[in-house]
Each structure stands twice: as structure tokens, then as C-alpha cells.
């Protein structure tokens, strides 16, 4: 009986095993906060698909940049997302853009909840960014 109690105390004293981060696969929407002197915001939708490589994803993304002065760009991008624990990096290349002087978008994010990633857009300019999974609960 004493041995069983000691085993129970030892098991309860051990830290809980960390749960693996959920897959990033699925539909997401994203938006930055206003940035630059022109008050520009980038928003859009992305479809994230798992690859054969663990923690690597293919991403197809449509982005819209709108600035306070009325300037506007639309783009289609192909991206590669990599995840290390809860850290996510998304690097993109342009498929098309209107007008054509648009630079590809890149993101450095942290998976905060199964349906929420927050971090920074790193492209021509940097801005805080939030990605939300369609229909997911992202309460922290």
C-alpha cells in the first residue's frame, strides 16, 4: 500500500507531458494592423495543406493591400510554411499581382491556439499580424 502511494505521488509530481501543436492545415484568414505613413493594411485568405515533410506546409494565399491614400494591390502567392513547436514561418513567392510592383509577403508567427496565430508580417515593411482559422475556437 505504501509503495502504491509513493508511485502515485511520483506520478503526480511529474510535469504533464506537452501536447503536440495541432496541424496548421485548413482555411485561414489574416490581417495586419495599419502600418507605414500611408496607413496600409494587408488582409486575405490562405489555404494551408500538409506535405510529406513533418511540420512543413504548402500555402496558397490571396492578399489585398489597401492604404489610407486609396492605393490598392491584389496578389496571389504560393508559400511554404514551416513550424518548430509553436513557432511558424511563412515565406511566399508571387504568382500574380495587380499592379505588378508588389513584393511577396512573409510572416513570422506563433501558434497561440488551434485557430489563432499572431506575429509579424515581414515584407517591404513590418506590421503586427493575426491569422485566424475559419470556424475555429481561438480563445486563449
N, C-alpha and C positions, 0 to 999 in steps of 0.2 A: 504494500500500500504506500509506503514512504517512497519507494522507487517511482511509482506512478505519479505521485505528487511532484517529485523532483523533475521528472520528464515534462510534466505539464508546465511547471514554472519555467523551465529552459525553453520550451516551445513558445510560450507567451512572451518571453523576454527577447526573442529574436525579432529583428525588424521584418516587417511584412515584405514579401517579395514584390519588386516593382513590376507593375503590369506593363506589357509592351504597348507602345504607342499604336493607336488604330491606323489602319490603312488610309492613305490620302485619296484613294481612288473615289471618283464621283464628280458631281457637278458643284462648282463653286462660283460665287460672285466676289468681286473685290472692289475696293475703293481706297484712294489716298485722301489725306487731308489736303486742303488748299496749300499750295506751295508756290514759290517764286514770286517776284514782284508783280507778275501778271495774274496771280491768284488762280493757278491751274490745278485741276483735279483730273486724275486718271481713274476710270472705273471700267468694269467689264465683267465678262463671264469666262469661265475656264472649265474644260473637261479634263480631269486627271485620270490617267489609266496606268495600272501597274505594268511593269515589264518583267522579263525573266530574271533581271538582276534585283536582288533583295534591296529594298529601300531606294530604288530608282523608279521614276515615273516619267511617262510621256505626257505632255500637256499641250492642248490646243486652246488658244486663247484669242478672244476678241476684246480689244481695248478701245476706249474712247477717251481722248483728252480734250477737255473743254477749259478755256481760260476766261477770266473775267472780262477781257477785252474783246471777246467774241471769237477768237481763234479756236479752231477745232481740227482734230486729227482722228481718223479711224484707222485701226490696224488689225491685221490677222497675224498671229505669231505662233510658231512652234517652239516649245520649250522642253527642257529637261529639268526635272526636279529631283533632288537628292535629299535624303533625310538621314540624320545621325541623331538617334534618340528623339528629342523633340525639336531639334534644330533643322530647318528646311531652307534649302537654297534653290531658287528657280532662275535659270539662265535661258534667255529667249533669243530667237533669230526671227527677223521679219519674213513673212510670206508675201504680204502686200500692205501698203499704207497709202492713205489719201489725206493730205498731199504727201508726196514721197519723201519729204525731209523729216521723217520720224525715226527716232532711234529705238532699238529694241529695249524692252523693259526687263529688268532683273529684280528679284526680290530676295531679301534675307528675312526669314520669318521664324517664329516659334509657335509650335503647336500648343495652344493653351487649353483646348478641349477638343473632343472629337469633331466638332463642327466649327472651330474657330482657330485661325492663325493670325498673329499680329507681328508686325515688324516694320521693315523699311523697304520702300521702292528705291533701288539704286540704279539710276539710268543717267540721263543727261543732268538730272537734278535728283536730290534725295527728298523723300517725304514719308512720314508715317503711313503705314498701310494696314488694312484689315481684310482678311479673306474669311468668308462665311460659307459653309456648306449648305446647299439648298435643303431646306426642311429639317435641318439638324438642330438638336438642343445644344446650345453653346454657353449655357450658364456655368460660370466658374464655381 
